Amino acid sequence: MIFRALIIAVLFLAANTAQARLGETADQLTARYGQGTGVGTNVQTFHKQNWTITVWLKDGVSAAEQYQKVGGPSDDDINTLLSNNAQGQTWKVKTVQHTLGEMLVPTVATISRCWVRDDGTLAYTPGGIQYCLTVKSKALVDAEAAKKVADDKAKQSSLNGF
């Protein structure tokens, strides 16, 4: 009986550890993916099997991860990656609104499929060639949105008087 409880506890802890992705430290990422190559101190690239994983670190932990696979990830791959990054939350498909310009001249950066987690964490595949899945923490999504608002405001004020 005690042995069975111990096995269940170990499996539970292993499953919870395996789910964590965003929020992992550089050491945890190295333990998961092997030695990475850095682009500065805030971006690390890892290679595991036929995958390339690029991780953006903010305050020493993973704030965004991009999973690339030759030929692109399959729907099963994407479902597994979303599940691995659920961290006890639920992903929901988000309808993506494209601007007329994006529809007329699509770019690789145009979002094709998008999911949002209960806490606001975002996952998406780019439009056109779907070669990767990117997962961004809510904190990074909010920081990027605030920067865009500030940049737009600065651009507007620089055009005053025209």
Contacts in CASP RR format, 6 or more apart in sequence:
PFRMAT RR
TARGET T0000
AUTHOR 0000-0000-0000
METHOD contacts of the structure
MODEL  1
MIFRALIIAVLFLAANTAQARLGETADQLTARYGQGTGVGTNVQTFHKQN
WTITVWLKDGVSAAEQYQKVGGPSDDDINTLLSNNAQGQTWKVKTVQHTL
GEMLVPTVATISRCWVRDDGTLAYTPGGIQYCLTVKSKALVDAEAAKKVA
DDKAKQSSLNGF
18 84 0 8 1.000
19 83 0 8 1.000
19 84 0 8 1.000
19 85 0 8 1.000
19 86 0 8 1.000
19 87 0 8 1.000
19 88 0 8 1.000
20 28 0 8 1.000
20 87 0 8 1.000
21 62 0 8 1.000
21 65 0 8 1.000
21 84 0 8 1.000
21 85 0 8 1.000
21 87 0 8 1.000
21 135 0 8 1.000
22 61 0 8 1.000
22 62 0 8 1.000
22 63 0 8 1.000
22 64 0 8 1.000
22 65 0 8 1.000
22 85 0 8 1.000
22 87 0 8 1.000
22 121 0 8 1.000
22 135 0 8 1.000
22 137 0 8 1.000
23 61 0 8 1.000
23 62 0 8 1.000
23 63 0 8 1.000
23 137 0 8 1.000
24 32 0 8 1.000
24 61 0 8 1.000
24 62 0 8 1.000
25 60 0 8 1.000
25 61 0 8 1.000
25 62 0 8 1.000
26 44 0 8 1.000
26 57 0 8 1.000
26 60 0 8 1.000
29 36 0 8 1.000
29 44 0 8 1.000
29 46 0 8 1.000
29 55 0 8 1.000
29 62 0 8 1.000
30 36 0 8 1.000
30 46 0 8 1.000
33 46 0 8 1.000
33 47 0 8 1.000
33 48 0 8 1.000
33 53 0 8 1.000
34 46 0 8 1.000
34 48 0 8 1.000
35 46 0 8 1.000
36 44 0 8 1.000
36 45 0 8 1.000
36 46 0 8 1.000
36 47 0 8 1.000
37 44 0 8 1.000
37 45 0 8 1.000
38 44 0 8 1.000
38 45 0 8 1.000
39 45 0 8 1.000
41 57 0 8 1.000
42 56 0 8 1.000
42 57 0 8 1.000
42 58 0 8 1.000
43 54 0 8 1.000
43 55 0 8 1.000
43 56 0 8 1.000
43 57 0 8 1.000
44 54 0 8 1.000
44 55 0 8 1.000
44 57 0 8 1.000
45 52 0 8 1.000
45 53 0 8 1.000
45 54 0 8 1.000
45 55 0 8 1.000
46 52 0 8 1.000
46 53 0 8 1.000
46 54 0 8 1.000
46 55 0 8 1.000
47 53 0 8 1.000
50 69 0 8 1.000
50 70 0 8 1.000
51 67 0 8 1.000
51 68 0 8 1.000
51 69 0 8 1.000
52 67 0 8 1.000
52 68 0 8 1.000
52 69 0 8 1.000
53 65 0 8 1.000
53 66 0 8 1.000
53 67 0 8 1.000
53 68 0 8 1.000
54 65 0 8 1.000
54 66 0 8 1.000
54 68 0 8 1.000
55 62 0 8 1.000
55 64 0 8 1.000
55 65 0 8 1.000
55 66 0 8 1.000
56 62 0 8 1.000
56 63 0 8 1.000
56 64 0 8 1.000
56 65 0 8 1.000
56 140 0 8 1.000
57 63 0 8 1.000
58 137 0 8 1.000
58 139 0 8 1.000
58 140 0 8 1.000
58 143 0 8 1.000
62 137 0 8 1.000
63 136 0 8 1.000
63 137 0 8 1.000
63 139 0 8 1.000
63 140 0 8 1.000
64 134 0 8 1.000
64 135 0 8 1.000
64 136 0 8 1.000
64 137 0 8 1.000
64 140 0 8 1.000
65 85 0 8 1.000
65 134 0 8 1.000
65 135 0 8 1.000
66 132 0 8 1.000
66 133 0 8 1.000
66 134 0 8 1.000
66 135 0 8 1.000
67 73 0 8 1.000
67 77 0 8 1.000
67 81 0 8 1.000
67 132 0 8 1.000
67 133 0 8 1.000
67 134 0 8 1.000
67 135 0 8 1.000
68 131 0 8 1.000
68 132 0 8 1.000
69 77 0 8 1.000
69 131 0 8 1.000
69 132 0 8 1.000
71 131 0 8 1.000
72 130 0 8 1.000
72 131 0 8 1.000
72 132 0 8 1.000
73 81 0 8 1.000
73 125 0 8 1.000
73 130 0 8 1.000
73 132 0 8 1.000
73 133 0 8 1.000
77 133 0 8 1.000
78 125 0 8 1.000
78 133 0 8 1.000
81 123 0 8 1.000
81 133 0 8 1.000
81 135 0 8 1.000
82 91 0 8 1.000
82 115 0 8 1.000
82 123 0 8 1.000
82 133 0 8 1.000
82 135 0 8 1.000
85 117 0 8 1.000
85 121 0 8 1.000
85 123 0 8 1.000
85 135 0 8 1.000
86 117 0 8 1.000
87 117 0 8 1.000
89 117 0 8 1.000
89 118 0 8 1.000
89 119 0 8 1.000
89 121 0 8 1.000
90 117 0 8 1.000
90 118 0 8 1.000
91 115 0 8 1.000
91 116 0 8 1.000
91 117 0 8 1.000
91 123 0 8 1.000
92 115 0 8 1.000
92 116 0 8 1.000
92 117 0 8 1.000
92 118 0 8 1.000
93 113 0 8 1.000
93 114 0 8 1.000
93 115 0 8 1.000
94 114 0 8 1.000
94 115 0 8 1.000
94 116 0 8 1.000
94 122 0 8 1.000
95 114 0 8 1.000
96 111 0 8 1.000
96 112 0 8 1.000
96 113 0 8 1.000
96 114 0 8 1.000
96 124 0 8 1.000
98 110 0 8 1.000
102 110 0 8 1.000
106 127 0 8 1.000
106 128 0 8 1.000
108 126 0 8 1.000
108 127 0 8 1.000
108 128 0 8 1.000
108 129 0 8 1.000
109 126 0 8 1.000
110 126 0 8 1.000
110 127 0 8 1.000
110 128 0 8 1.000
111 124 0 8 1.000
111 125 0 8 1.000
111 126 0 8 1.000
111 127 0 8 1.000
112 124 0 8 1.000
112 125 0 8 1.000
112 126 0 8 1.000
112 127 0 8 1.000
112 128 0 8 1.000
112 130 0 8 1.000
113 124 0 8 1.000
113 125 0 8 1.000
113 130 0 8 1.000
114 122 0 8 1.000
114 123 0 8 1.000
114 124 0 8 1.000
114 125 0 8 1.000
115 122 0 8 1.000
115 123 0 8 1.000
115 124 0 8 1.000
116 122 0 8 1.000
116 123 0 8 1.000
117 123 0 8 1.000
117 138 0 8 1.000
119 138 0 8 1.000
120 138 0 8 1.000
120 141 0 8 1.000
121 135 0 8 1.000
121 136 0 8 1.000
121 137 0 8 1.000
121 138 0 8 1.000
121 141 0 8 1.000
122 135 0 8 1.000
122 136 0 8 1.000
122 138 0 8 1.000
122 141 0 8 1.000
123 133 0 8 1.000
123 134 0 8 1.000
123 135 0 8 1.000
123 136 0 8 1.000
124 133 0 8 1.000
124 134 0 8 1.000
125 132 0 8 1.000
125 133 0 8 1.000
125 134 0 8 1.000
126 132 0 8 1.000
126 134 0 8 1.000
136 144 0 8 1.000
END
